[in-house]
Amino acid sequence: MTASTASAAAPAAVAATAAPQRSLIAPSSQPTSAPLTRVALAYIEARFKLYLRFGEPGRAHQLDRWRRSAVFLPGAVFCRVRWHANDYGTIRWQLMVMQACTPLDATQRIPGVQPGARLLLHAEGENEVRAVLERIDAVEALGIAPIAVSPAYWRTLANRLAARLPLPEYTAERHAAWLTRRALP
């Protein structure tokens, strides 16, 4: 064995014995080729915030000082809030509750969400965003994680916001009914 052959074989031996990198593993119900949903997040002091209000990303990547991204498995529910200001004050409030899609689902193209997601709720403007944030706080006060809430509830909130009707409360009874329905075959 020559010196160049030995040096070429050494990295292969080291790579074979090195611990495997932690990777996202799709649940057994999902094919291993299921696309992951990547969500862009950012923070610039007193100017711009693009952050997750709730959701459990499988992985987060810090891109630089101001930007990062979160990666979600198919079926995961998450909420992204956007706040933007200029020298005169707040100019934009936006809140979106989304569900990461499986390969068989139709996806909606949403800026900063690759390859897209199912949009469950979209609130625009300070009053609408604050009203939805209050509903999220009320769900958490019940001891229910917002990611476990029925997608139909988020759609109902979106429809009530669009119609300018009173927003419904999410109750423990409604949550129990959702869990029972989800458990049925």
N, C-alpha and C positions, 0 to 999 in steps of 0.2 A: 504494500500500500504506500503510495507516494504521499508527500506532505500536503499537496493540494487536494488529494482525495480524502485524506484524514480530516483536513479542515472543513471540507464540504460535508462530510458525514457527521461531524460534531454538532453543527446547528440542528440537523435533523434529529439527532438523538436527544438534544436538549428540548426541542419542541415536542417530542413524543412524551417526555417525562414531565413537562411543565403542566401545571394544573389547567384544566380547560377554563376558558373564560365563561363567566356567567352570562347566559343568554335568555331571552324571553322564550318560554315554551308555551305553545298554544294548548288550551284545554283539550282533553281527549275528544270532546264533541266537535272540535274545530280541526280542519285539515292543517297539516304543518305548513302548507303554503299560504295560509290565510294572511292577507295583507295587514300590516299594522298601521295604525292611524297616528300620524305625527302632528303635534299641535305646537305652533310657534308661540312663545311667551317673551315678554320684554318689560324692562323697567328703566325709565329715565327720570331721575328725581324731579318732582314738581311739574313734569311735562306729560309723561306717558306711562300708563300701566296697562299691561296685557297679562292677566294672571288667571289662575284656576281658582274658582270659589270652592268647588268640590270635584272629586274624582280621584281615582287611584291609578296613576300611571305605572306601567310595568317598568319603565326606565325613564330617567331624565338626563338630558345632556346639557352641560353648560357650554355654550358656544363662545361667548366672550363675556366681558364685564356686564353688559346690558341685556344680552339675549341668551335664552335657553329654549330647549324644546322638551316636550313630554311625549312619550310613546304609549299608546293604549292598545290593548288586545281587542279583537272584534267583540261587539256586544257591550263594551264598557260605556257607562254613562258619565258625563262630565259637564262642568259648567265653566265657561270662560267669560271673564268680564273685561271690558275695554273702557278705559278712562283716558281722555285726552284734554289737555289744557294749553292755553297760550298765555301771553302776558296779561290778559284781561280776565282770565278765569277759565272755568270748565267750558269746553266747546262740544264734547261728545261723551255720552254714557251709552254703553251697549252691553247687553248680557245675552248669552246664547247657551241653552242647554242642548247638548248633542249626544248622540249615541254612535260609537264607532261601528262601522258596518262589517258584515261578513262578505265574502266574495259573491254571494248570490243576491245580496241586497242592492237596491238602487241607491246611489249616493248623491248627495247634493254638493256642489262645489262651493266651498266656503273659504274665503281668503285666510291664509295661515293654517289651514287644516288640510293635510295631504294624506291620502288621495281625495278625501272628502268625508262626510259624515251624514247621518240622518239628523236633520234639525227638528228638535222637539219643541223648542220655545225660543222666540226671538223678541227681546224687549229693547226698545230704543228710546232714549230720553231719560232724564233724571227721575221723574216721577214713576215711570213704568219700572225702571231698574230697581228703585228703592222698594216698590211694592213687591216685586218678585223676591228681592233679598229678605224682606220681612217674612214671606212665605217659607223661604228656605230656613230661616232662623226658627220659625214655628215648627217645622218638621223636625229639626234637630232637637228642639225642646221636648218633643214627644219621645226622644230616644231612638229615632229612626234615622239611619244614614241616608242622606239625599240620593246617593247612588242606588239605593234599594227601592226608591219610590217608583210607583207604576209609571211607565212612559205615557200612559193615557192621561195621567194627572198633569204632566207638563204640557201636553197638547191642549188640554182643557184650559189651563192658565193662558196659553197663547191665544186661544180663541176668545176667551173672556176679555183679555187685554185689547184685542183688535176690535171687539164689539163695545168696548168701554162699559162692561158690566162688572158687578162686584166679583171679586176673586174668591173662589171656593177654598175652604180649609181642607187640609189633608188630615184625615182622622185615623186613629188606630184601627177602627172597624174597616175603613177603606183599604188600609194596608194589609190587614188580615185577609180580606177578600182577594186582593191581588196575589198574595203569597199562595192562597189556596188554589186559585185559578192557574197560576204558574206551575204548581205541582201536579196538576192533572195532565194525563197523556194527550 
